[in-house]
């Protein structure tokens, strides 16, 4: 048998010893899936390779929980199954080719002998497990490093630079509010204009509430009592100001004069009436809003200039929160 076995046998398998390069395909939008390695998260997101930070061995950040690890820790289960199947497929093909070559050698070597030897490869090639990347809800371009990525939900850490996009989302929402006000000023339908202004006020408050909750949650680790920072509501802006000061040690209204703070509180109270009282003034509003022209039982009045002033002030508070928490 030693005469039959040669050093170059199983050469196809030996070629694989140097390694197999398996590219991970991108989807139709050029996005590649990623999965958080944190077992308590396992969040799925996508990134566009070639955008964002440049350099070798850059870490990856989970956009949901903030977990940081090497890029090769963020392969999805589908991608790993796909890579393993390709590896097994190449090994089975190489083994089959080597067995065929060995079979020919055995047949040739024993052709004239009393005992004729053969070798057969039974079984098929290992199938490749193809997959499709999942559809996500929000597409983001990081304003800090220009990485293009997609996530579930709205708020997230950038997978490249780790910057949180909460302020970026707030600014975009505020720009939509400004468009509503602009549209209201151009329509000749008075009732529609009033509804648009009311809707703009509600959207401004809701957007800021969502931003405030999310940024305090994302950076709750910086709070004196982190668990209490997870449920700060900004619908009651005065209470939120007090809680942020107590937990994080700074004033969200820094740089805002007292009369302008009163504008913010009044607008938030008006939003409360729109959401819960059909816009009708009650005693609670009279007590909290400092609105000298208000009359209990009458419908609240909301002017476009008032909403524009509110969103100007919310930008200031938003920057205060972002700069102190990040």
VENMOHU-V311383 format. One record per residue. N is the residue number from 0. OMEGA is omega in whole degrees, 0 to 359 (none if undefined). Layout:
n=N omega=OMEGA
n=N omega=OMEGA
This chain:
n=0 omega=179
n=1 omega=179
n=2 omega=183
n=3 omega=185
n=4 omega=182
n=5 omega=184
n=6 omega=183
n=7 omega=178
n=8 omega=186
n=9 omega=181
n=10 omega=180
n=11 omega=176
n=12 omega=181
n=13 omega=179
n=14 omega=182
n=15 omega=182
n=16 omega=181
n=17 omega=178
n=18 omega=179
n=19 omega=178
n=20 omega=183
n=21 omega=178
n=22 omega=177
n=23 omega=184
n=24 omega=174
n=25 omega=178
n=26 omega=185
n=27 omega=178
n=28 omega=180
n=29 omega=182
n=30 omega=180
n=31 omega=183
n=32 omega=175
n=33 omega=180
n=34 omega=182
n=35 omega=179
n=36 omega=179
n=37 omega=183
n=38 omega=178
n=39 omega=181
n=40 omega=182
n=41 omega=182
n=42 omega=180
n=43 omega=177
n=44 omega=180
n=45 omega=177
n=46 omega=174
n=47 omega=180
n=48 omega=182
n=49 omega=174
n=50 omega=178
n=51 omega=184
n=52 omega=177
n=53 omega=179
n=54 omega=182
n=55 omega=174
n=56 omega=177
n=57 omega=179
n=58 omega=176
n=59 omega=179
n=60 omega=174
n=61 omega=181
n=62 omega=184
n=63 omega=185
n=64 omega=179
n=65 omega=178
n=66 omega=181
n=67 omega=178
n=68 omega=176
n=69 omega=182
n=70 omega=184
n=71 omega=175
n=72 omega=187
n=73 omega=175
n=74 omega=179
n=75 omega=178
n=76 omega=178
n=77 omega=180
n=78 omega=179
n=79 omega=177
n=80 omega=178
n=81 omega=181
n=82 omega=179
n=83 omega=181
n=84 omega=177
n=85 omega=178
n=86 omega=180
n=87 omega=179
n=88 omega=180
n=89 omega=179
n=90 omega=181
n=91 omega=177
n=92 omega=180
n=93 omega=180
n=94 omega=179
n=95 omega=179
n=96 omega=180
n=97 omega=179
n=98 omega=178
n=99 omega=179
n=100 omega=178
n=101 omega=178
n=102 omega=179
n=103 omega=179
n=104 omega=178
n=105 omega=179
n=106 omega=181
n=107 omega=184
n=108 omega=183
n=109 omega=184
n=110 omega=183
n=111 omega=182
n=112 omega=178
n=113 omega=178
n=114 omega=179
n=115 omega=183
n=116 omega=176
n=117 omega=176
n=118 omega=182
n=119 omega=176
n=120 omega=180
n=121 omega=179
n=122 omega=181
n=123 omega=173
n=124 omega=178
n=125 omega=183
n=126 omega=177
n=127 omega=181
n=128 omega=178
n=129 omega=183
n=130 omega=175
n=131 omega=175
n=132 omega=183
n=133 omega=174
n=134 omega=180
n=135 omega=191
n=136 omega=187
n=137 omega=177
n=138 omega=186
n=139 omega=168
n=140 omega=183
n=141 omega=180
n=142 omega=182
n=143 omega=184
n=144 omega=178
n=145 omega=175
n=146 omega=175
n=147 omega=182
n=148 omega=182
n=149 omega=186
n=150 omega=164
n=151 omega=180
n=152 omega=184
n=153 omega=186
n=154 omega=183
n=155 omega=167
n=156 omega=175
n=157 omega=180
n=158 omega=181
n=159 omega=187
n=160 omega=178
n=161 omega=179
n=162 omega=179
n=163 omega=187
n=164 omega=186
n=165 omega=180
n=166 omega=178
n=167 omega=179
n=168 omega=178
n=169 omega=181
n=170 omega=178
n=171 omega=179
n=172 omega=177
n=173 omega=178
n=174 omega=176
n=175 omega=177
n=176 omega=179
n=177 omega=178
n=178 omega=177
n=179 omega=179
n=180 omega=179
n=181 omega=179
n=182 omega=179
n=183 omega=182
n=184 omega=184
n=185 omega=181
n=186 omega=178
n=187 omega=178
n=188 omega=185
n=189 omega=181
n=190 omega=178
n=191 omega=180
n=192 omega=179
n=193 omega=180
n=194 omega=180
n=195 omega=179
n=196 omega=177
n=197 omega=180
n=198 omega=178
n=199 omega=178
n=200 omega=179
n=201 omega=180
n=202 omega=179
n=203 omega=181
n=204 omega=181
n=205 omega=179
n=206 omega=180
n=207 omega=178
n=208 omega=178
n=209 omega=178
n=210 omega=183
n=211 omega=178
n=212 omega=187
n=213 omega=183
n=214 omega=176
n=215 omega=177
n=216 omega=183
n=217 omega=182
n=218 omega=181
n=219 omega=179
n=220 omega=179
n=221 omega=182
n=222 omega=177
n=223 omega=175
n=224 omega=186
n=225 omega=182
n=226 omega=180
n=227 omega=179
n=228 omega=183
n=229 omega=186
n=230 omega=176
n=231 omega=177
n=232 omega=180
n=233 omega=174
n=234 omega=170
n=235 omega=191
n=236 omega=179
n=237 omega=179
n=238 omega=179
n=239 omega=179
n=240 omega=180
n=241 omega=183
n=242 omega=178
n=243 omega=179
n=244 omega=180
n=245 omega=187
n=246 omega=185
n=247 omega=175
n=248 omega=174
n=249 omega=183
n=250 omega=181
n=251 omega=182
n=252 omega=179
n=253 omega=180
n=254 omega=180
n=255 omega=181
n=256 omega=186
n=257 omega=181
n=258 omega=177
n=259 omega=175
n=260 omega=178
n=261 omega=177
n=262 omega=179
n=263 omega=181
n=264 omega=181
n=265 omega=180
n=266 omega=178
n=267 omega=177
n=268 omega=177
n=269 omega=177
n=270 omega=178
n=271 omega=178
n=272 omega=180
n=273 omega=184
n=274 omega=189
n=275 omega=185
n=276 omega=182
n=277 omega=177
n=278 omega=182
n=279 omega=184
n=280 omega=177
n=281 omega=184
n=282 omega=179
n=283 omega=178
n=284 omega=180
n=285 omega=182
n=286 omega=189
n=287 omega=193
n=288 omega=184
n=289 omega=181
n=290 omega=187
n=291 omega=182
n=292 omega=184
n=293 omega=178
n=294 omega=179
n=295 omega=179
n=296 omega=177
n=297 omega=178
n=298 omega=183
n=299 omega=178
n=300 omega=180
n=301 omega=181
n=302 omega=178
n=303 omega=181
n=304 omega=180
n=305 omega=179
n=306 omega=177
n=307 omega=177
n=308 omega=179
n=309 omega=184
n=310 omega=173
n=311 omega=180
n=312 omega=179
n=313 omega=175
n=314 omega=180
n=315 omega=180
n=316 omega=179
n=317 omega=178
n=318 omega=177
n=319 omega=180
n=320 omega=184
n=321 omega=184
n=322 omega=181
n=323 omega=183
n=324 omega=185
n=325 omega=none
